[in-house]
């Protein structure tokens, strides 16, 4: 008798969970999701700049230069964004198929190498330009910060 009562309790719990799960997601409105994401990225960017300012002792002009560099990098990345979005959609389509088509995936990667190269180039130029804004002392502190972070 205990076993059947226990089984009934488990079955009831599972059924309740299955029935109530869609209700808990019903209130989620993701229509403003993109706005929150951009706002969070902006806040994170500001926090990173504040941390760099605090740790490296950046001057006002250095802060302005770094903000300008980041804005330029963002503008350049916006030109690549549609291609990256299309790539992600194509990968999603390939991954949702019943069987994995390795040849199609390799072909997709090869077709998008120019986009990947352009993105890497933009990032490399931005990092190099940011380093040119820093003094020798700040560069040493910055590389030690990166080294500490990479050890984690």
Phi and psi in degrees as GROMACS dihedral restraints (atoms count N, CA, C in turn):
[ dihedral_restraints ]
;  ai    aj    ak    al  type     phi  dphi    fc
    3     4     5     6     1   -62.1    20    10
    4     5     6     7     1   -40.1    20    10
    6     7     8     9     1   -64.6    20    10
    7     8     9    10     1   -44.7    20    10
    9    10    11    12     1   -67.5    20    10
   10    11    12    13     1   -38.2    20    10
   12    13    14    15     1   -64.9    20    10
   13    14    15    16     1   -40.4    20    10
   15    16    17    18     1   -64.4    20    10
   16    17    18    19     1   -43.8    20    10
   18    19    20    21     1   -62.7    20    10
   19    20    21    22     1   -39.4    20    10
   21    22    23    24     1   -65.0    20    10
   22    23    24    25     1   -41.1    20    10
   24    25    26    27     1   -64.1    20    10
   25    26    27    28     1   -42.3    20    10
   27    28    29    30     1   -65.0    20    10
   28    29    30    31     1   -45.5    20    10
   30    31    32    33     1   -61.5    20    10
   31    32    33    34     1   -41.8    20    10
   33    34    35    36     1   -63.6    20    10
   34    35    36    37     1   -42.4    20    10
   36    37    38    39     1   -62.6    20    10
   37    38    39    40     1   -44.9    20    10
   39    40    41    42     1   -63.8    20    10
   40    41    42    43     1   -43.0    20    10
   42    43    44    45     1   -62.5    20    10
   43    44    45    46     1   -41.9    20    10
   45    46    47    48     1   -61.4    20    10
   46    47    48    49     1   -43.8    20    10
   48    49    50    51     1   -62.8    20    10
   49    50    51    52     1   -42.9    20    10
   51    52    53    54     1   -67.2    20    10
   52    53    54    55     1   -36.3    20    10
   54    55    56    57     1   -74.8    20    10
   55    56    57    58     1   -38.1    20    10
   57    58    59    60     1   -85.8    20    10
   58    59    60    61     1   -17.5    20    10
   60    61    62    63     1   -60.0    20    10
   61    62    63    64     1   -48.5    20    10
   63    64    65    66     1   -62.5    20    10
   64    65    66    67     1   -30.2    20    10
   66    67    68    69     1   -66.5    20    10
   67    68    69    70     1   -37.2    20    10
   69    70    71    72     1   -69.1    20    10
   70    71    72    73     1   -28.8    20    10
   72    73    74    75     1   -87.6    20    10
   73    74    75    76     1   -11.2    20    10
   75    76    77    78     1   -64.5    20    10
   76    77    78    79     1   -32.0    20    10
   78    79    80    81     1   -79.9    20    10
   79    80    81    82     1   -10.0    20    10
   81    82    83    84     1   -75.8    20    10
   82    83    84    85     1   114.7    20    10
   84    85    86    87     1  -109.4    20    10
   85    86    87    88     1   107.6    20    10
   87    88    89    90     1   -91.6    20    10
   88    89    90    91     1    14.8    20    10
   90    91    92    93     1   -66.1    20    10
   91    92    93    94     1   -26.5    20    10
   93    94    95    96     1  -103.8    20    10
   94    95    96    97     1    15.7    20    10
   96    97    98    99     1   -62.0    20    10
   97    98    99   100     1   -43.1    20    10
   99   100   101   102     1   -62.9    20    10
  100   101   102   103     1   -40.5    20    10
  102   103   104   105     1   -62.5    20    10
  103   104   105   106     1   -41.3    20    10
  105   106   107   108     1   -66.5    20    10
  106   107   108   109     1   -38.9    20    10
  108   109   110   111     1   -63.0    20    10
  109   110   111   112     1   -46.1    20    10
  111   112   113   114     1   -65.4    20    10
  112   113   114   115     1   -38.5    20    10
  114   115   116   117     1   -65.0    20    10
  115   116   117   118     1   -43.2    20    10
  117   118   119   120     1   -64.7    20    10
  118   119   120   121     1   -39.7    20    10
  120   121   122   123     1   -63.5    20    10
  121   122   123   124     1   -40.5    20    10
  123   124   125   126     1   -63.1    20    10
  124   125   126   127     1   -44.2    20    10
  126   127   128   129     1   -64.2    20    10
  127   128   129   130     1   -40.9    20    10
  129   130   131   132     1   -64.9    20    10
  130   131   132   133     1   -40.9    20    10
  132   133   134   135     1   -62.3    20    10
  133   134   135   136     1   -43.0    20    10
  135   136   137   138     1   -65.1    20    10
  136   137   138   139     1   -38.7    20    10
  138   139   140   141     1   -65.6    20    10
  139   140   141   142     1   -40.8    20    10
  141   142   143   144     1   -62.6    20    10
  142   143   144   145     1   -43.1    20    10
  144   145   146   147     1   -65.1    20    10
  145   146   147   148     1   -40.0    20    10
  147   148   149   150     1   -64.0    20    10
  148   149   150   151     1   -39.4    20    10
  150   151   152   153     1   -66.5    20    10
  151   152   153   154     1   -44.0    20    10
  153   154   155   156     1   -61.3    20    10
  154   155   156   157     1   -41.6    20    10
  156   157   158   159     1   -60.8    20    10
  157   158   159   160     1   -45.0    20    10
  159   160   161   162     1   -67.2    20    10
  160   161   162   163     1   -47.7    20    10
  162   163   164   165     1   -74.1    20    10
  163   164   165   166     1   -37.8    20    10
  165   166   167   168     1   -99.6    20    10
  166   167   168   169     1   -10.6    20    10
  168   169   170   171     1    67.6    20    10
  169   170   171   172     1    49.3    20    10
  171   172   173   174     1   -68.1    20    10
  172   173   174   175     1   141.6    20    10
  174   175   176   177     1   -80.1    20    10
  175   176   177   178     1   171.4    20    10
  177   178   179   180     1   -61.6    20    10
  178   179   180   181     1   -41.9    20    10
  180   181   182   183     1   -68.1    20    10
  181   182   183   184     1   -36.0    20    10
  183   184   185   186     1   -65.4    20    10
  184   185   186   187     1   -41.5    20    10
  186   187   188   189     1   -60.9    20    10
  187   188   189   190     1   -44.1    20    10
  189   190   191   192     1   -63.9    20    10
  190   191   192   193     1   -41.3    20    10
  192   193   194   195     1   -62.8    20    10
  193   194   195   196     1   -43.1    20    10
  195   196   197   198     1   -65.8    20    10
  196   197   198   199     1   -40.7    20    10
  198   199   200   201     1   -61.0    20    10
  199   200   201   202     1   -42.4    20    10
  201   202   203   204     1   -63.0    20    10
  202   203   204   205     1   -44.5    20    10
  204   205   206   207     1   -61.1    20    10
  205   206   207   208     1   -42.9    20    10
  207   208   209   210     1   -66.3    20    10
  208   209   210   211     1   -37.8    20    10
  210   211   212   213     1   -65.2    20    10
  211   212   213   214     1   -39.9    20    10
  213   214   215   216     1   -64.9    20    10
  214   215   216   217     1   -42.3    20    10
  216   217   218   219     1   -61.7    20    10
  217   218   219   220     1   -43.0    20    10
  219   220   221   222     1   -62.6    20    10
  220   221   222   223     1   -41.7    20    10
  222   223   224   225     1   -64.4    20    10
  223   224   225   226     1   -40.2    20    10
  225   226   227   228     1   -67.7    20    10
  226   227   228   229     1   -37.8    20    10
  228   229   230   231     1   -67.9    20    10
  229   230   231   232     1   -28.2    20    10
  231   232   233   234     1   -62.6    20    10
  232   233   234   235     1   -29.2    20    10
  234   235   236   237     1   -71.0    20    10
  235   236   237   238     1   -27.3    20    10
  237   238   239   240     1   -89.7    20    10
  238   239   240   241     1   -20.0    20    10
  240   241   242   243     1   -52.3    20    10
  241   242   243   244     1   -46.6    20    10
  243   244   245   246     1   -61.4    20    10
  244   245   246   247     1   -38.4    20    10
  246   247   248   249     1   -66.8    20    10
  247   248   249   250     1   -40.0    20    10
  249   250   251   252     1   -68.0    20    10
  250   251   252   253     1   -37.4    20    10
  252   253   254   255     1   -64.7    20    10
  253   254   255   256     1   -42.5    20    10
  255   256   257   258     1   -63.5    20    10
  256   257   258   259     1   -40.7    20    10
  258   259   260   261     1   -60.5    20    10
  259   260   261   262     1   -47.4    20    10
  261   262   263   264     1   -61.5    20    10
  262   263   264   265     1   -38.7    20    10
  264   265   266   267     1   -64.6    20    10
  265   266   267   268     1   -41.0    20    10
  267   268   269   270     1   -66.6    20    10
  268   269   270   271     1   -38.8    20    10
  270   271   272   273     1   -64.4    20    10
  271   272   273   274     1   -41.9    20    10
  273   274   275   276     1   -60.7    20    10
  274   275   276   277     1   -41.3    20    10
  276   277   278   279     1   -62.7    20    10
  277   278   279   280     1   -44.9    20    10
  279   280   281   282     1   -62.8    20    10
  280   281   282   283     1   -39.2    20    10
  282   283   284   285     1   -73.9    20    10
  283   284   285   286     1   -22.4    20    10
  285   286   287   288     1   -86.9    20    10
  286   287   288   289     1    -4.8    20    10
  288   289   290   291     1   -69.5    20    10
  289   290   291   292     1   161.1    20    10
  291   292   293   294     1   -66.2    20    10
  292   293   294   295     1   -36.2    20    10
  294   295   296   297     1  -130.1    20    10
  295   296   297   298     1   149.9    20    10
  297   298   299   300     1   -79.7    20    10
  298   299   300   301     1   125.4    20    10
  300   301   302   303     1  -100.7    20    10
  301   302   303   304     1    94.9    20    10
  303   304   305   306     1   -61.6    20    10
  304   305   306   307     1   -41.8    20    10
  306   307   308   309     1   -62.8    20    10
  307   308   309   310     1   -40.8    20    10
  309   310   311   312     1   -65.0    20    10
  310   311   312   313     1   -39.3    20    10
  312   313   314   315     1   -66.2    20    10
  313   314   315   316     1   -45.6    20    10
  315   316   317   318     1   -60.8    20    10
  316   317   318   319     1   -42.0    20    10
  318   319   320   321     1   -63.7    20    10
  319   320   321   322     1   -41.4    20    10
  321   322   323   324     1   -62.0    20    10
  322   323   324   325     1   -43.9    20    10
  324   325   326   327     1   -61.3    20    10
  325   326   327   328     1   -45.1    20    10
  327   328   329   330     1   -63.9    20    10
  328   329   330   331     1   -39.1    20    10
  330   331   332   333     1   -67.2    20    10
  331   332   333   334     1   -23.4    20    10
  333   334   335   336     1  -105.3    20    10
  334   335   336   337     1    11.2    20    10
  336   337   338   339     1   -61.1    20    10
  337   338   339   340     1   -35.0    20    10
  339   340   341   342     1   -64.1    20    10
  340   341   342   343     1   -37.2    20    10
  342   343   344   345     1   -67.3    20    10
  343   344   345   346     1   -45.0    20    10
  345   346   347   348     1   -63.2    20    10
  346   347   348   349     1   -40.1    20    10
  348   349   350   351     1   -65.5    20    10
  349   350   351   352     1   -42.0    20    10
  351   352   353   354     1   -63.1    20    10
  352   353   354   355     1   -40.8    20    10
  354   355   356   357     1   -64.9    20    10
  355   356   357   358     1   -44.6    20    10
  357   358   359   360     1   -62.6    20    10
  358   359   360   361     1   -38.9    20    10
  360   361   362   363     1   -64.8    20    10
  361   362   363   364     1   -44.0    20    10
  363   364   365   366     1   -60.1    20    10
  364   365   366   367     1   -46.1    20    10
  366   367   368   369     1   -63.9    20    10
  367   368   369   370     1   -43.1    20    10
  369   370   371   372     1   -63.6    20    10
  370   371   372   373     1   -44.4    20    10
  372   373   374   375     1   -61.8    20    10
  373   374   375   376     1   -40.8    20    10
  375   376   377   378     1   -64.8    20    10
  376   377   378   379     1   -44.4    20    10
  378   379   380   381     1   -63.1    20    10
  379   380   381   382     1   -43.0    20    10
  381   382   383   384     1   -63.7    20    10
  382   383   384   385     1   -43.8    20    10
  384   385   386   387     1   -62.8    20    10
  385   386   387   388     1   -38.4    20    10
  387   388   389   390     1   -65.7    20    10
  388   389   390   391     1   -38.7    20    10
  390   391   392   393     1   -64.6    20    10
  391   392   393   394     1   -31.2    20    10
  393   394   395   396     1   -71.2    20    10
  394   395   396   397     1   -19.3    20    10
  396   397   398   399     1   -77.9    20    10
  397   398   399   400     1   -28.7    20    10
  399   400   401   402     1   -82.6    20    10
  400   401   402   403     1   152.8    20    10
  402   403   404   405     1   -80.8    20    10
  403   404   405   406     1   173.2    20    10
  405   406   407   408     1   -60.3    20    10
  406   407   408   409     1   -44.4    20    10
  408   409   410   411     1   -62.3    20    10
  409   410   411   412     1   -44.6    20    10
  411   412   413   414     1   -64.8    20    10
  412   413   414   415     1   -37.4    20    10
  414   415   416   417     1   -62.6    20    10
  415   416   417   418     1   -41.1    20    10
  417   418   419   420     1   -63.6    20    10
  418   419   420   421     1   -46.2    20    10
  420   421   422   423     1   -61.8    20    10
  421   422   423   424     1   -42.4    20    10
  423   424   425   426     1   -62.2    20    10
  424   425   426   427     1   -44.9    20    10
  426   427   428   429     1   -68.6    20    10
  427   428   429   430     1   -31.9    20    10
  429   430   431   432     1   -70.0    20    10
  430   431   432   433     1   -34.2    20    10
  432   433   434   435     1   -64.1    20    10
  433   434   435   436     1   -43.5    20    10
  435   436   437   438     1   -64.1    20    10
  436   437   438   439     1   -39.2    20    10
  438   439   440   441     1   -65.1    20    10
  439   440   441   442     1   -42.9    20    10
  441   442   443   444     1   -62.4    20    10
  442   443   444   445     1   -40.5    20    10
  444   445   446   447     1   -68.0    20    10
  445   446   447   448     1   -35.8    20    10
  447   448   449   450     1   -73.0    20    10
  448   449   450   451     1   -22.4    20    10
  450   451   452   453     1   -75.1    20    10
  451   452   453   454     1   -17.4    20    10
